[in-house]
Amino acid sequence: MKPQPDVRFVLVRPRDPRNVGAACRAMKTMGFTSLAVVLGPLIDPEQAGVLAHHARDVLEGALFCTDLEQAIGGASLVAGTTRRRGRDRKYFALFPEQLAERAASAGTATVAVLFGNEETGLTDAELARCHLAVTIPSAPAFPSLNLSHAVQVVAYELARAFDRPHRTPHAPIAGPEIDDLASLIVRSLAAIGFRNPRGLESLSVFFRDIVARAGLSPGEARRLGVVFRKIAGLKTGRGIDP
């Protein structure tokens, strides 16, 4: 099993305790539990706990820090989320999925992802402390995401990237298998009396293109072949050869 990095979500000076609780829930749904909060206004734990719901353990285990350096201590990669650009800010930003790819290759290192407060985001100085910037594409007319929503988007992409090596890769049929299935479909239709004005070859090309675009797995292709053989069997009483 490939080692995974330790991801620490860092909320910098959050103003609404309910957003902190919602962020805990967003993290836990994606399998993350490491949270640090850089204190601005005092956070009412009861209000935060209401929206943390079944993620109170994330809130209770959070590291509450007096400064940013404490929150990112020990992190090998520090990323700051932002939607603003400027002379004193990063000259380019990654999308969340690009950050996830970087993080997935970080071995067992600690990766810290920073989220600014709900009104002003990260300051220039805070973003400068990050190794890279991350931006979530949004509508120009209303580009600001709720804090917990931003956490959810980033957490989702990270979880998706970390889980990828453990999934069975999709291997669609190709080449001869596509041709064989298209031929089977056409022969089955011909067996029940279907006629195409442009001829069976044209129909074969049509179905071959559809099957190729569909990206069927071998199992799906077999089941589809069985269906068409049975359709032919309704007419012929015995179906057709595969």
Backbone as CSV, one residue per row, in Angstrom:
resi,resn,N_x,N_y,N_z,CA_x,CA_y,CA_z,C_x,C_y,C_z
1,MET,0.849,-1.190,0.000,0.000,0.000,0.000,0.884,1.238,0.000
2,LYS,0.622,2.146,-0.924,1.428,3.345,-1.052,1.213,4.264,0.142
3,PRO,2.310,4.752,0.772,2.136,5.650,1.919,1.470,6.961,1.507
4,GLN,0.663,7.494,2.397,-0.049,8.730,2.097,0.446,9.849,2.994
5,PRO,0.410,11.071,2.487,0.825,12.201,3.312,-0.195,12.491,4.403
6,ASP,0.249,13.198,5.405,-0.639,13.675,6.455,-1.128,15.056,6.029
7,VAL,-2.421,15.199,5.838,-2.971,16.482,5.390,-3.567,17.217,6.583
8,ARG,-3.119,18.444,6.764,-3.617,19.285,7.854,-4.375,20.465,7.242
9,PHE,-5.629,20.580,7.588,-6.428,21.714,7.136,-6.273,22.835,8.165
10,VAL,-5.941,24.023,7.681,-5.665,25.149,8.563,-6.657,26.280,8.267
11,LEU,-7.478,26.611,9.250,-8.423,27.725,9.119,-7.794,28.942,9.780
12,VAL,-7.570,29.968,8.995,-6.853,31.148,9.482,-7.840,32.260,9.839
13,ARG,-7.921,32.552,11.127,-8.781,33.619,11.662,-10.245,33.503,11.235
14,PRO,-10.864,32.342,11.346,-12.274,32.228,10.974,-13.133,33.095,11.900
15,ARG,-14.213,33.648,11.348,-15.061,34.563,12.114,-16.323,33.893,12.642
16,ASP,-16.817,32.895,11.942,-18.091,32.287,12.312,-17.845,30.870,12.816
17,PRO,-18.137,30.600,14.074,-17.897,29.252,14.603,-18.691,28.182,13.864
18,ARG,-19.823,28.550,13.303,-20.617,27.580,12.559,-19.861,27.102,11.318
19,ASN,-19.102,28.004,10.702,-18.293,27.607,9.550,-17.179,26.649,9.953
20,VAL,-16.653,26.831,11.156,-15.617,25.913,11.643,-16.214,24.518,11.814
21,GLY,-17.412,24.461,12.400,-18.071,23.167,12.570,-18.382,22.509,11.244
22,ALA,-18.878,23.309,10.292,-19.196,22.767,8.969,-17.938,22.288,8.263
23,ALA,-16.826,22.978,8.471,-15.555,22.555,7.869,-15.112,21.209,8.437
24,CYS,-15.336,21.003,9.740,-15.007,19.711,10.357,-15.785,18.586,9.683
25,ARG,-17.057,18.847,9.459,-17.887,17.828,8.815,-17.422,17.569,7.382
26,ALA,-17.079,18.638,6.654,-16.602,18.482,5.278,-15.333,17.646,5.237
27,MET,-14.435,17.896,6.183,-13.194,17.127,6.239,-13.457,15.655,6.506
28,LYS,-14.293,15.389,7.509,-14.479,14.002,7.931,-15.171,13.167,6.861
29,THR,-16.074,13.769,6.095,-16.735,13.010,5.031,-15.734,12.517,3.995
30,MET,-14.594,13.175,3.890,-13.568,12.771,2.939,-12.419,12.016,3.614
31,GLY,-12.560,11.735,4.914,-11.561,10.924,5.596,-10.430,11.683,6.249
32,PHE,-10.555,13.000,6.404,-9.485,13.807,7.010,-9.909,14.274,8.397
33,THR,-8.972,14.281,9.325,-9.300,14.647,10.702,-8.332,15.640,11.323
34,SER,-7.263,15.991,10.614,-6.255,16.884,11.180,-6.615,18.337,10.878
35,LEU,-6.940,19.088,11.942,-7.384,20.477,11.794,-6.590,21.379,12.720
36,ALA,-6.177,22.521,12.185,-5.556,23.568,13.001,-6.324,24.859,12.755
37,VAL,-6.517,25.622,13.806,-7.238,26.888,13.701,-6.343,27.993,14.247
38,VAL,-6.047,28.975,13.386,-5.291,30.143,13.828,-6.300,31.144,14.360
39,LEU,-6.219,31.435,15.636,-7.272,32.200,16.285,-7.294,33.665,15.878
40,GLY,-8.505,34.128,15.592,-8.801,35.545,15.458,-9.800,35.811,16.563
41,PRO,-11.076,36.045,16.193,-12.118,36.124,17.227,-12.257,34.775,17.932
42,LEU,-12.657,34.813,19.182,-12.843,33.580,19.935,-13.937,32.734,19.290
43,ILE,-13.712,31.423,19.214,-14.662,30.494,18.603,-15.492,29.841,19.703
44,ASP,-16.800,30.004,19.633,-17.702,29.372,20.592,-17.810,27.892,20.232
45,PRO,-17.282,27.000,21.072,-17.292,25.569,20.725,-18.692,24.989,20.610
46,GLU,-19.650,25.534,21.357,-21.011,25.017,21.274,-21.626,25.309,19.913
47,GLN,-21.434,26.532,19.419,-21.957,26.868,18.100,-21.246,26.064,17.017
48,ALA,-19.945,25.914,17.159,-19.196,25.124,16.175,-19.656,23.683,16.196
49,GLY,-19.951,23.171,17.384,-20.337,21.783,17.516,-21.664,21.447,16.879
50,VAL,-22.548,22.451,16.783,-23.864,22.206,16.184,-23.723,21.758,14.736
51,LEU,-22.896,22.443,13.967,-22.733,22.081,12.557,-21.664,21.020,12.345
52,ALA,-20.848,20.765,13.355,-19.877,19.668,13.220,-20.605,18.327,13.177
53,HIS,-21.797,18.282,13.789,-22.657,17.102,13.753,-21.870,15.872,14.212
54,HIS,-21.664,14.870,13.347,-20.938,13.660,13.746,-19.425,13.816,13.580
55,ALA,-18.969,15.047,13.411,-17.529,15.294,13.276,-17.007,16.101,14.462
56,ARG,-17.667,15.973,15.606,-17.212,16.684,16.804,-15.810,16.243,17.219
57,ASP,-15.456,14.996,16.895,-14.122,14.521,17.254,-13.038,15.316,16.533
58,VAL,-13.343,15.755,15.291,-12.377,16.580,14.553,-12.215,17.927,15.253
59,LEU,-13.339,18.506,15.664,-13.310,19.786,16.372,-12.584,19.659,17.708
60,GLU,-12.894,18.603,18.452,-12.282,18.422,19.771,-10.792,18.116,19.675
61,GLY,-10.360,17.532,18.556,-8.948,17.216,18.385,-8.161,18.296,17.664
62,ALA,-8.824,19.407,17.347,-8.164,20.476,16.590,-7.076,21.153,17.413
63,LEU,-6.046,21.613,16.712,-4.967,22.381,17.329,-5.307,23.861,17.186
64,PHE,-5.521,24.548,18.307,-5.830,25.972,18.279,-4.538,26.746,18.510
65,CYS,-4.179,27.565,17.514,-2.876,28.213,17.506,-3.014,29.729,17.629
66,THR,-1.978,30.339,18.159,-1.969,31.797,18.270,-1.334,32.460,17.055
67,ASP,-0.604,31.689,16.261,-0.007,32.267,15.054,0.108,31.210,13.963
68,LEU,0.340,31.676,12.757,0.376,30.790,11.593,1.548,29.823,11.650
69,GLU,2.686,30.269,12.138,3.866,29.412,12.170,3.613,28.153,12.984
70,GLN,2.889,28.297,14.069,2.566,27.128,14.880,1.656,26.169,14.128
71,ALA,0.724,26.730,13.359,-0.250,25.903,12.642,0.381,25.089,11.519
72,ILE,1.410,25.639,10.889,2.020,24.943,9.753,3.341,24.278,10.129
73,GLY,3.663,24.269,11.393,4.921,23.683,11.839,5.060,22.235,11.403
74,GLY,6.208,21.903,10.831,6.480,20.539,10.402,5.964,20.184,9.027
75,ALA,5.257,21.096,8.381,4.703,20.809,7.048,5.778,20.968,5.976
76,SER,5.847,19.994,5.089,6.811,20.052,3.982,6.252,20.811,2.788
77,LEU,4.935,20.832,2.675,4.282,21.547,1.584,3.127,22.341,2.178
78,VAL,3.129,23.652,1.922,2.084,24.531,2.441,1.395,25.203,1.258
79,ALA,0.079,25.008,1.160,-0.697,25.582,0.064,-1.752,26.516,0.634
80,GLY,-1.919,27.668,0.008,-2.907,28.634,0.470,-3.991,28.838,-0.564
81,THR,-5.237,28.754,-0.151,-6.344,28.957,-1.085,-6.629,30.447,-1.232
82,THR,-6.893,30.867,-2.450,-7.164,32.274,-2.708,-7.887,32.430,-4.035
83,ARG,-8.684,33.488,-4.144,-9.289,33.824,-5.424,-8.747,35.139,-5.942
84,ARG,-7.930,35.824,-5.117,-7.434,37.145,-5.489,-6.010,37.065,-6.026
85,ARG,-5.742,37.883,-7.008,-4.398,37.997,-7.565,-3.907,39.417,-7.332
86,GLY,-2.627,39.618,-7.322,-2.086,40.954,-7.112,-0.575,40.941,-7.191
87,ARG,0.022,42.126,-7.116,1.466,42.234,-7.277,2.218,41.459,-6.203
88,ASP,1.690,41.468,-4.987,2.373,40.815,-3.877,1.814,39.432,-3.560
89,ARG,1.047,38.883,-4.510,0.494,37.553,-4.298,1.110,36.593,-5.318
90,LYS,0.821,35.310,-5.221,1.426,34.339,-6.128,1.099,34.686,-7.577
91,TYR,2.081,34.508,-8.457,1.847,34.865,-9.848,1.079,33.806,-10.616
92,PHE,0.893,32.627,-10.017,-0.006,31.643,-10.617,-0.562,30.770,-9.493
93,ALA,-1.656,30.095,-9.792,-2.308,29.253,-8.785,-2.711,27.932,-9.413
94,LEU,-2.638,26.877,-8.621,-3.080,25.559,-9.057,-4.579,25.408,-8.833
95,PHE,-5.186,24.521,-9.600,-6.554,24.115,-9.314,-6.499,23.040,-8.223
96,PRO,-7.610,22.798,-7.510,-7.596,21.794,-6.438,-7.115,20.423,-6.891
97,GLU,-7.499,19.996,-8.104,-7.065,18.679,-8.557,-5.555,18.625,-8.807
98,GLN,-4.960,19.775,-9.177,-3.513,19.819,-9.367,-2.786,19.771,-8.024
99,LEU,-3.345,20.464,-7.046,-2.791,20.357,-5.696,-2.856,18.919,-5.215
100,ALA,-3.963,18.256,-5.467,-4.140,16.878,-5.022,-3.088,15.965,-5.626
101,GLU,-2.761,16.173,-6.899,-1.728,15.349,-7.540,-0.368,15.582,-6.890
102,ARG,-0.087,16.852,-6.571,1.178,17.157,-5.890,1.213,16.501,-4.518
103,ALA,0.120,16.610,-3.795,0.071,16.058,-2.444,0.181,14.540,-2.454
104,ALA,-0.437,13.905,-3.448,-0.436,12.444,-3.524,0.969,11.883,-3.732
105,SER,1.855,12.706,-4.255,3.231,12.246,-4.498,4.182,12.676,-3.386
106,ALA,3.632,13.164,-2.268,4.463,13.701,-1.186,4.901,12.654,-0.172
107,GLY,4.615,11.384,-0.454,5.028,10.334,0.473,4.306,10.449,1.802
108,THR,5.073,10.427,2.899,4.467,10.536,4.227,4.619,11.933,4.810
109,ALA,4.997,12.886,3.997,5.198,14.249,4.469,3.881,14.881,4.916
110,THR,3.983,15.940,5.691,2.803,16.690,6.120,2.514,17.789,5.111
111,VAL,1.279,17.834,4.657,0.826,18.858,3.726,-0.199,19.723,4.450
112,ALA,0.028,21.020,4.485,-0.898,21.941,5.134,-1.620,22.760,4.070
113,VAL,-2.940,22.827,4.189,-3.747,23.614,3.256,-4.440,24.712,4.045
114,LEU,-4.179,25.960,3.668,-4.678,27.105,4.416,-5.932,27.694,3.774
115,PHE,-6.870,28.096,4.627,-8.092,28.763,4.193,-8.236,30.045,5.007
116,GLY,-8.369,31.181,4.323,-8.500,32.456,5.013,-9.887,32.658,5.586
117,ASN,-10.064,33.780,6.304,-11.371,34.002,6.910,-12.420,34.376,5.871
118,GLU,-13.663,34.378,6.306,-14.798,34.480,5.399,-14.897,35.817,4.678
119,GLU,-14.306,36.863,5.224,-14.459,38.202,4.642,-13.300,38.608,3.750
120,THR,-12.078,38.363,4.198,-10.917,38.875,3.462,-9.984,37.794,2.940
121,GLY,-10.203,36.543,3.315,-9.315,35.483,2.864,-7.948,35.596,3.520
122,LEU,-6.949,35.035,2.880,-5.580,35.116,3.386,-4.970,36.464,3.043
123,THR,-4.192,37.014,3.955,-3.481,38.260,3.672,-2.312,37.982,2.729
124,ASP,-1.731,39.047,2.194,-0.560,38.891,1.332,0.565,38.180,2.079
125,ALA,0.775,38.553,3.321,1.857,37.957,4.114,1.592,36.475,4.380
126,GLU,0.344,36.134,4.635,0.003,34.731,4.896,0.177,33.893,3.637
127,LEU,-0.246,34.433,2.501,-0.088,33.690,1.257,1.386,33.567,0.881
128,ALA,2.167,34.594,1.197,3.601,34.555,0.900,4.291,33.446,1.683
129,ARG,3.730,33.092,2.831,4.311,32.015,3.642,4.043,30.639,3.045
130,CYS,3.140,30.573,2.069,2.790,29.306,1.417,3.743,29.016,0.266
131,HIS,3.963,27.742,-0.014,4.797,27.359,-1.142,4.065,27.558,-2.467
132,LEU,2.773,27.414,-2.453,1.983,27.582,-3.674,0.563,28.015,-3.335
133,ALA,-0.111,28.568,-4.332,-1.489,29.023,-4.171,-2.437,28.068,-4.891
134,VAL,-3.651,27.984,-4.380,-4.685,27.138,-4.962,-5.933,27.984,-5.144
135,THR,-6.563,27.859,-6.289,-7.794,28.610,-6.530,-8.892,27.671,-7.000
136,ILE,-10.107,27.950,-6.559,-11.267,27.162,-6.967,-12.040,27.983,-7.995
137,PRO,-12.129,27.534,-9.248,-12.845,28.306,-10.270,-14.298,28.539,-9.851
138,SER,-14.756,29.758,-10.051,-16.128,30.097,-9.692,-16.651,31.176,-10.635
139,ALA,-17.929,31.447,-10.553,-18.558,32.420,-11.448,-18.059,33.831,-11.142
140,PRO,-17.640,34.588,-12.156,-17.130,35.950,-11.928,-18.133,36.850,-11.206
141,ALA,-19.426,36.639,-11.449,-20.431,37.495,-10.827,-20.563,37.235,-9.329
142,PHE,-20.146,36.060,-8.861,-20.250,35.729,-7.438,-19.165,34.715,-7.101
143,PRO,-17.914,35.171,-6.997,-16.788,34.241,-6.910,-16.455,33.716,-5.514
144,SER,-17.096,34.224,-4.472,-16.703,33.877,-3.116,-17.447,32.645,-2.610
145,LEU,-16.696,31.616,-2.208,-17.281,30.403,-1.655,-17.356,30.492,-0.137
146,ASN,-18.354,29.862,0.428,-18.399,29.688,1.871,-17.171,28.898,2.306
147,LEU,-16.665,29.206,3.490,-15.451,28.547,3.981,-15.558,27.033,3.949
148,SER,-16.649,26.497,4.473,-16.778,25.039,4.522,-16.911,24.435,3.137
149,HIS,-17.499,25.187,2.198,-17.621,24.689,0.831,-16.247,24.584,0.181
150,ALA,-15.399,25.583,0.432,-14.040,25.537,-0.104,-13.272,24.350,0.479
151,VAL,-13.445,24.115,1.778,-12.806,22.963,2.411,-13.301,21.668,1.773
152,GLN,-14.606,21.591,1.506,-15.165,20.375,0.914,-14.588,20.091,-0.462
153,VAL,-14.476,21.128,-1.299,-13.946,20.947,-2.652,-12.513,20.429,-2.602
154,VAL,-11.680,21.052,-1.794,-10.272,20.647,-1.709,-10.155,19.252,-1.093
155,ALA,-10.932,18.995,-0.035,-10.874,17.678,0.607,-11.304,16.579,-0.354
156,TYR,-12.316,16.857,-1.159,-12.783,15.866,-2.146,-11.680,15.529,-3.142
157,GLU,-11.027,16.548,-3.679,-9.981,16.292,-4.680,-8.804,15.545,-4.060
158,LEU,-8.455,15.879,-2.827,-7.365,15.169,-2.158,-7.728,13.708,-1.932
159,ALA,-8.922,13.458,-1.434,-9.349,12.079,-1.189,-9.396,11.285,-2.478
160,ARG,-9.846,11.924,-3.522,-9.937,11.262,-4.830,-8.553,10.876,-5.345
161,ALA,-7.596,11.775,-5.201,-6.237,11.499,-5.677,-5.568,10.419,-4.837
162,PHE,-5.794,10.437,-3.520,-5.147,9.455,-2.656,-5.714,8.061,-2.873
163,ASP,-6.973,7.977,-3.235,-7.642,6.682,-3.385,-7.380,6.047,-4.737
164,ARG,-6.908,6.832,-5.698,-6.783,6.360,-7.073,-5.937,5.106,-7.230
165,PRO,-4.765,4.990,-6.561,-3.954,3.774,-6.761,-4.627,2.501,-6.273
166,HIS,-5.635,2.620,-5.409,-6.257,1.432,-4.841,-7.490,0.993,-5.620
167,ARG,-7.852,1.725,-6.635,-9.022,1.365,-7.418,-8.627,0.511,-8.613
168,THR,-9.542,-0.361,-9.016,-9.301,-1.166,-10.204,-9.480,-0.283,-11.429
169,PRO,-8.434,-0.105,-12.224,-8.564,0.785,-13.366,-9.564,0.268,-14.389
170,HIS,-10.279,1.177,-15.015,-11.249,0.796,-16.036,-10.494,0.420,-17.309
171,ALA,-10.780,-0.767,-17.833,-10.114,-1.246,-19.042,-11.179,-1.579,-20.084
172,PRO,-11.583,-0.618,-20.903,-12.639,-0.872,-21.882,-12.162,-1.787,-22.999
173,ILE,-13.121,-2.447,-23.622,-12.778,-3.288,-24.770,-12.274,-2.391,-25.897
174,ALA,-11.497,-2.970,-26.771,-10.937,-2.186,-27.878,-10.718,-3.099,-29.074
175,GLY,-10.441,-2.481,-30.215,-10.059,-3.208,-31.421,-10.984,-4.326,-31.816
176,PRO,-10.486,-5.575,-31.842,-11.288,-6.717,-32.302,-12.564,-6.927,-31.488
177,GLU,-12.503,-6.677,-30.164,-13.689,-6.863,-29.332,-14.815,-5.900,-29.724
178,ILE,-14.443,-4.669,-30.055,-15.443,-3.692,-30.518,-16.062,-4.167,-31.829
179,ASP,-15.217,-4.610,-32.750,-15.717,-5.093,-34.047,-16.617,-6.311,-33.870
180,ASP,-16.221,-7.232,-32.986,-17.012,-8.447,-32.774,-18.390,-8.120,-32.206
181,LEU,-18.449,-7.191,-31.245,-19.732,-6.850,-30.636,-20.628,-6.132,-31.642
182,ALA,-20.067,-5.211,-32.417,-20.856,-4.510,-33.430,-21.409,-5.500,-34.455
183,SER,-20.566,-6.465,-34.852,-21.005,-7.479,-35.812,-22.134,-8.329,-35.236
184,LEU,-22.003,-8.706,-33.955,-23.027,-9.508,-33.301,-24.360,-8.766,-33.246
185,ILE,-24.310,-7.478,-32.940,-25.530,-6.671,-32.880,-26.214,-6.633,-34.245
186,VAL,-25.429,-6.381,-35.273,-25.996,-6.266,-36.618,-26.557,-7.604,-37.094
187,ARG,-25.830,-8.687,-36.841,-26.316,-10.010,-37.260,-27.579,-10.412,-36.512
188,SER,-27.670,-10.001,-35.246,-28.879,-10.280,-34.471,-30.078,-9.517,-35.038
189,LEU,-29.857,-8.262,-35.393,-30.935,-7.469,-35.986,-31.355,-8.041,-37.336
190,ALA,-30.363,-8.479,-38.118,-30.680,-9.077,-39.427,-31.482,-10.362,-39.255
191,ALA,-31.175,-11.121,-38.192,-31.858,-12.395,-37.966,-33.338,-12.217,-37.662
192,ILE,-33.716,-11.073,-37.092,-35.141,-10.846,-36.795,-35.831,-10.049,-37.901
193,GLY,-35.112,-9.866,-39.025,-35.729,-9.243,-40.178,-35.504,-7.747,-40.322
194,PHE,-34.652,-7.173,-39.488,-34.392,-5.736,-39.610,-33.577,-5.467,-40.868
195,ARG,-33.977,-4.439,-41.599,-33.272,-4.077,-42.820,-32.886,-2.605,-42.760
196,ASN,-31.687,-2.316,-43.217,-31.204,-0.934,-43.263,-31.075,-0.512,-44.721
197,PRO,-31.696,0.599,-45.140,-31.628,1.026,-46.543,-30.206,1.176,-47.066
198,ARG,-29.280,1.502,-46.188,-27.900,1.718,-46.624,-27.039,0.466,-46.486
199,GLY,-27.640,-0.628,-46.086,-26.909,-1.886,-46.012,-26.357,-2.175,-44.630
200,LEU,-26.030,-3.435,-44.398,-25.558,-3.863,-43.099,-24.169,-3.316,-42.753
201,GLU,-23.357,-3.083,-43.765,-22.024,-2.550,-43.501,-22.113,-1.159,-42.874
202,SER,-23.013,-0.336,-43.386,-23.217,0.987,-42.824,-23.710,0.890,-41.387
203,LEU,-24.591,-0.074,-41.139,-25.100,-0.265,-39.783,-23.981,-0.746,-38.850
204,SER,-23.084,-1.565,-39.362,-21.951,-2.041,-38.561,-21.057,-0.889,-38.129
205,VAL,-20.807,0.031,-39.078,-19.989,1.207,-38.749,-20.669,2.040,-37.668
206,PHE,-21.988,2.199,-37.786,-22.765,2.970,-36.826,-22.628,2.385,-35.421
207,PHE,-22.837,1.068,-35.291,-22.763,0.446,-33.981,-21.327,0.356,-33.467
208,ARG,-20.377,0.198,-34.377,-18.975,0.156,-33.945,-18.570,1.483,-33.306
209,ASP,-19.008,2.589,-33.891,-18.694,3.909,-33.335,-19.341,4.101,-31.962
210,ILE,-20.585,3.652,-31.838,-21.281,3.786,-30.557,-20.594,2.966,-29.469
211,VAL,-20.261,1.717,-29.788,-19.611,0.846,-28.816,-18.246,1.407,-28.410
212,ALA,-17.513,1.942,-29.371,-16.190,2.501,-29.076,-16.303,3.703,-28.147
213,ARG,-17.264,4.582,-28.403,-17.443,5.765,-27.551,-17.922,5.393,-26.155
214,ALA,-18.691,4.302,-26.058,-19.257,3.908,-24.766,-18.197,3.425,-23.790
215,GLY,-17.066,2.939,-24.284,-16.009,2.454,-23.399,-16.461,1.311,-22.516
216,LEU,-17.120,0.310,-23.105,-17.665,-0.807,-22.335,-16.562,-1.673,-21.741
217,SER,-16.798,-2.155,-20.533,-15.880,-3.127,-19.937,-16.128,-4.483,-20.596
218,PRO,-15.206,-5.433,-20.469,-15.439,-6.763,-21.041,-16.733,-7.400,-20.526
219,GLY,-17.024,-7.244,-19.229,-18.245,-7.811,-18.680,-19.493,-7.176,-19.273
220,GLU,-19.475,-5.848,-19.446,-20.620,-5.168,-20.052,-20.814,-5.608,-21.490
221,ALA,-19.708,-5.767,-22.208,-19.798,-6.203,-23.599,-20.395,-7.601,-23.696
222,ARG,-19.981,-8.492,-22.784,-20.533,-9.852,-22.800,-22.037,-9.839,-22.542
223,ARG,-22.468,-9.061,-21.570,-23.900,-9.008,-21.240,-24.705,-8.423,-22.398
224,LEU,-24.165,-7.407,-23.042,-24.870,-6.825,-24.185,-24.960,-7.833,-25.321
225,GLY,-23.884,-8.589,-25.526,-23.905,-9.632,-26.554,-24.958,-10.689,-26.268
226,VAL,-25.088,-11.080,-24.996,-26.100,-12.069,-24.612,-27.500,-11.545,-24.917
227,VAL,-27.740,-10.269,-24.618,-29.051,-9.671,-24.878,-29.410,-9.762,-26.359
228,PHE,-28.459,-9.406,-27.234,-28.762,-9.417,-28.668,-28.876,-10.837,-29.212
229,ARG,-28.100,-11.781,-28.642,-28.263,-13.164,-29.079,-29.644,-13.694,-28.701
230,LYS,-30.131,-13.294,-27.530,-31.464,-13.728,-27.109,-32.551,-13.061,-27.954
231,ILE,-32.301,-11.813,-28.352,-33.251,-11.151,-29.252,-33.362,-11.935,-30.553
232,ALA,-32.192,-12.341,-31.088,-32.210,-13.137,-32.317,-32.900,-14.464,-32.086
233,GLY,-32.724,-15.041,-30.890,-33.338,-16.324,-30.574,-34.851,-16.275,-30.563
234,LEU,-35.432,-15.118,-30.305,-36.888,-14.996,-30.335,-37.436,-15.279,-31.732
235,LYS,-36.600,-15.022,-32.726,-37.012,-15.228,-34.124,-36.574,-16.589,-34.645
236,THR,-35.313,-16.919,-34.360,-34.739,-18.126,-34.940,-34.970,-19.367,-34.072
237,GLY,-35.251,-19.169,-32.795,-35.437,-20.301,-31.890,-34.153,-20.835,-31.332
238,ARG,-33.019,-20.328,-31.782,-31.730,-20.822,-31.274,-30.674,-19.734,-31.119
239,GLY,-31.002,-18.515,-31.470,-30.011,-17.438,-31.379,-29.011,-17.529,-32.491
240,ILE,-27.877,-16.836,-32.344,-26.826,-16.877,-33.353,-25.500,-17.114,-32.675
241,ASP,-24.515,-17.551,-33.435,-23.208,-17.798,-32.878,-22.563,-16.487,-32.459
242,PRO,-21.853,-16.498,-31.350,-21.172,-15.269,-30.894,-20.244,-14.719,-31.947
